Amino acid sequence: MYTKEDFLLDPEFIKWVKNPNKELDLYWSNWVEVNPGAKSQFFLAREIALGIKFQEELEVTQAEKDRILTQILIKSGSIDKRTEEIKNSRYNFFSWKWLKVAAMIVFAVSLGYLMLQVQSEIKIQPQVLVEKITNVGEKRSFGLPDGTRVWLNSNSSLTYPEQFSDSVRMVELVGEAFFEVYEDKARPFKVKSRSLITTALGTSFNIKSTNSSKTVVALVTGSVSVSEEFSNIKNQVLMPFQKLDFEDGQDSFKISSFNPDSIIGWKDGKLVFEHDNLDQVIEKLESWYGVQINLNNRTAKKWKFSGEYANQSLEVVLKSMSFIEDFKFEINDKQVTITF
C-alpha cells in the first residue's frame, strides 16, 4: 500500500509536481488509474509538495499533518521516533511548535535537494558532429538527417550534427556544394560558409567558397536569404537563377543572373567554362581531375575560353582546348605540362 511518504520521497513524483509536462502528466494520470487505492494518498502528497492548503474533502486534521512531517524526518534520518513523545506532552507544547517549524525548514531543504538530484540525472549529451570530405578530383552525394540532399564538389568539406536541434538546421561548408533542402518551416536550414550565413526552407541552391576570398551563393529554386557577420549584408533575399557574389573584407556585394550549367553543371558531371581566363581554366582542370598543371612559355594572350564537357577524360578536354588555343600538352600521372 502506497503512503504519502512514499510519494514525497520519490524524485520523479517531485519532478512532476514542480515541473509538469505532457509526458509526466500522462504517466502519473495512468498510474493513478492503475492504482485507484492510492488515489487519496497520491493527491495528499501532491498538496504537501506544492506547499498549499489541503483540500477540504480530504478532511486532514492538524495532527495528521504533524504526523506526516514527522514521518518524513524519521525516514530521512533527521529525527528519531522519540520525537513523537514530545508532541503528546503539554509541558513541551512550545518545543513542539518550534519542532514543526524546524520540520518545515528541513522538508523544504530536502525537497530542494531532491530536485537538484533529479536535474543532475538529466545528463546533457554532447553534440556529435559528422564531417564529409572530398579530395581533389573527387565528388560525392549524400543525405543529411533531415532528408536534405547534398552534392559535395572536389576538395570540399561539410560539417553537420548527427541530429539537428528542434529550432534550426545548421551546417558548415568549406569549398563548394549543392543543396536540395527538405522543407521544414519550423526549422530553417542554414549554411555557414566563411562569414556568410545562407538561410532556406525548401530550396535548392549552390554555394562556392573555395581557396579564393570570394563566395558565391546561387539560387535554383525557392528562395534564400543571405547575411554576413561583419558587413551591411543582412537578410538579402535571392530569387531563382540569381547569384550573390561577395568578397571577404568588402562591405558590398553583387547580385546577377546566371547560366545554371555554368554554376551547377558540376554535380551532373558537366565541366563548364564560360568566358574563363587562363588561370580560371587551370584552376578548374586541377580541381576537377586532381592534377597539377605546369605552364611553359606562358602566352600573353588573354583567354576567354567557353566550352562544356560531359564526363570526358582530361586528355579529351585538353586535346579539344589545344585546337582552339594552340598549345601542346603532356600528361604524366598527376603531373601535366602545357607548352605554348
N, C-alpha and C positions, 0 to 999 in steps of 0.2 A: 504494500500500500504506500503510495507516494504521500509525503508530508510537505508542508510549506518550506521546511528547512532544505529538503532535497532540491527543490527548485531554486531557492535563493543561493545555494552553493554550486549551482550548475552554470559555468561560464557562458554556455550557449544560450541559456534562458535569459541571463542578464544582458547579453549582447542584443537579443531580440527586443527586450523591454526598452533599452536605452537607444538603440539604433534600428528600428524595424525597417524591413524592406519586403518586397513581394515574395522573395524566396523564403525568408524566415516566417513571414505571416502564413504562407501556405503550409510550411512544415508543422508549425505549432497548432494551427487550426485542425489539421489532420490528426495530430497527436491527441488533442482533446476529444475528437470524435471516437478515436480508437480506445481511449481511456476515460469513459464518462464518470467513473467512480472517483477520479482525481480532480474533477472539474472545480469543485469549491476550493480545494487547496491550491490549485493552479492559479485561479484568479485572485485569491488572497495573497499569494506570494507576489503576483504581479503588482498589486496595490502597494505592498510593502516596498518593493524595489523602486517604484515610482515616487515614493515618499509622499503620497497623498492620503486623504482620509479613506477609511474602509467604507465600502458600500453598506447602506443601512440593512439591506435584505440579508446580509451575512450575519448580522447580529453578533458582532465580535465585541466582547467585553474588554475593559481596560486590563483586567487580569490576564486575558488571553493574549493581548498584545505584549504584555510584560513577559509572559512565558515564552513567546516566540523569540523575543530578543535575547532572553537568557539562553535558550537552546542554541541559538546561533553562536553565541560567545563560547558556550561549552564545547560545541563541535570544533570551533576554531582553536580551542585551547587557551582562550584569553582568560576565562574564569573556570572554576570547578563547580560541582553541584552543590557545595556547601553554601553558595550564594543564595540558594532557594530559601535557606533558613532566615536570611536577612529580611526577605520580603514579608515573612509572617510575623515579624517582631515589631510591635508598636514603638518600642524603645528606639529601634533603628529606622523609623519611618523616614527621617530626613536623609539618612545614609542611603536608603533605597532610592529616594528621589535622585540623589546625586549619581547613584549607580546606573539608573536608567539614562541619565544624560550622558554618562561615560559610554554606556552601551550603544547609544545612538551614534556617538562620535566614532567608536570602533567600527560599528557597522558601516558607516559612510566611508571610512578609510579602507575597510575590507572590500567594499563594493568597488571603489576606485582601483584597488589593486587587481581585482578580478578583471575589470575592464581593460587594464593595461596588459594583463596576461593574454586576454583574447586578441588584442591588437597585435601583440608581439608574435602570435602564432600565424598571423596573416603575412607570410613572407613575400616580399617584393621580388618577383622573378626578374633577373637581369635580361635586358633585351638582347636577343640573339640576332646578329647581322649575317646576311648572306652576301657574298661578292662573286659576281660573274665577270670573267676576264677573257678578252680575246688577244691573241698575239698578232704581230704584224702579218698581214696576208690572210688572216682568219676572220670568219664571220659566224655568228650563231644566233639562234632564235630560241626563246624560252618563255614560259608563263610566270606571272607573279601570283602571290597567294590570293589576290582578289579577283583573278580572272583576266587581268590586263596582259596583253601580248607584247613582247619586246623583241626587236631585231637589233643586235649589237654589232656595230661595224668594227673593222680592223683596228687593232691597237687601242682598245677602249675597255672601260670597266663600269659596272653598275653595282651599287651597294644598296641593299634594302633590308628591312626587318623580316624575320621569319614569319611573323604575324603582324599585320598592320593594326594600329590603335583604333579605337571606336570613333575618333574625331577627324583623323587625317591619314592620308596615304603618302608618305614621303620617301623619295628615293634620291640617290646622289649619283650623278653621271660625270665620268671623265672620258672625253672623246666624243663619239657620235652614236646615236641610237634613234630608232623609230619606234613610236609607241602607239598601240591601239588600246585606248583606255576603256576599261569596263565601267559603265556608268553607275555611280553611287552618289546620289545627291547629298546624302548625309555626311559623306567623307570625300572632300576634294582630293584630287590626285596632284601632287606637287613634285616637280623635278628641280633639284638644285644642281646647277652647272656653273662652276666658279661662283660668282656673286649674283647670278641671275636666278630667280625663282619663277618657274612657269607653272601655272595652276590650271587644271582642267577638270571636267566631269566625265562625260562620254565623248571622247575626241580621239582623232589620230593626228600625230604631228611628229616632226623630226627636230632634233637638237644636235648641233655640231659645235663642239668646243674642244678643239684639238690643241696641238703644241703652240699655235699662234695665240695672240691675245684677243682674237676675235671669236665671238659666239653668235651663232645664227639659229633662230627659232623659226621653223617653217610649218605653218598650219595647213593640213589637208582637208579635214572635216571637223565640224563642230565649232568650238571657239575656245580660246585660251586667253588668259591674262598674264602679262609678264611684268615683274617688278625687279628692281635692282637695289641692293642694300645701301649703296653709297652715292646714288645719283638721284635725279628727278624722275626716273622711270618708275612710276607707281601705277600698278593695275592697268597697263597698256593693253587694250584688247585687240586681238588679231581676228580677221575674217578668213574664210577658206581661201587658200592659194595666195596668202600674204606671208611675207617673212620679215623678221626683225633682225637687223644687223647691229651688233653692239661691240664696241672696242673697249677693253679694260682701261680704266683710268679716265675715260671720257664721260662727259655729262650730257651726251646726246646720243641719239640712235637714228636709224634709217629704216623705214618700212617701205617695202616694194613688193610687186608681184613676182612669181617665179614659174619656171617650167618644171612640172612635177618630176619628170625623168632626170633632170639635172640635179635635183635635190635628194630624191628618194629612190632613184633607179637602182642604187647600190644594193638594196635589200632584195631585189629580184634578179640579181646577177648582171646588171647593166652598168658598165663603166662608161660614164658620160663626160665629155669635155665640151664646154660651152664658152668659146672665145677665151680660152685659157692661155696665159703666157707660159714660157718655158719652165719657170720654177714651179708653177701650179701643175703642169703636166708631170714633171718629175716627181713631185710630192704625191700625186695620186697614184702613179705607177708603183712607187716604192711601197706605199701603204697597201695597195690592192694585191700585189704579188709577193710582198715580203722580201724585197731585194734591195740592194744598194746600187745606185746608178752613178757612174763617174763620167764626166764630160771632158772630151779632148777638143781643143781648138774651138771653144765655145763661140758660137756665132753672135754677132752684134744685132742681127735681125730680130725685130720684135715679133714674137709669136702671138697669134690669135687663133689658136687651134680649136676646131669643133669636130666632134665625132662621137659615135655611140657604138659600143662593142658589147654584145650579149654573150656571156660565158665563153670568152675567147682566151686563148693562151697568150702569154706575154710575147712570144715570138710572132704570132699572127698580128698582134696590135702594133708592135714595133715595125714590122715589115710594111704595114699599111701606112704608118706615120712617115716612114723613110721615103716613100714615093712622093709625099707631099712636101716635106720639109728638107729633103735632100741630105741625109746623113747615113752613115754605116753603123752597125752595132754588132756587138759580140756578147753572148750570154755564157757565163762560166759559173754554173751552180747559182749561188745567190749574189754573184757579182756581175754587173752589166756595164759595159763600156760603150758609150756613144761618141763617135768621131764625126766632126763636121768637115 
